[in-house]
């Protein structure tokens, strides 16, 4: 079961939510350009 992150947060491969600047969908995987 995946845990969705809050707004403006992305989810790392470890399932940790990290804050990101800019618009992003909840639970978006952290990747390039973050």
N, C-alpha and C positions, 0 to 999 in steps of 0.2 A: 504493500500500500504506500503510494507516494504522498509525501506531505507537501502541500502547495505553500509557497512562500507568500508573504504579504506583498502589496504593491511596491514597485520600485526595488524589488528584491529578486535575485536569481538564485537558482539552486545548483550547487556544485555537484560533482560526481560523487562526493562523499555524503550528499544529502544535506549539506549545510547551507542555510540561507545567507546570502551576502548582499549588502546594499549596493545598488548600482544607480548611476545617474542617468536620467532620461526616462522615456516611456518604455515600459516592458510589461509583458503579460505575466500574471502571477505564475510562479513555478517554472519560469523560463530557465533552461539550463545555462549556466555560466559558460561563456565561450569567448571567441575572438571579439575584440572591439568592446570589451566590457570595462 
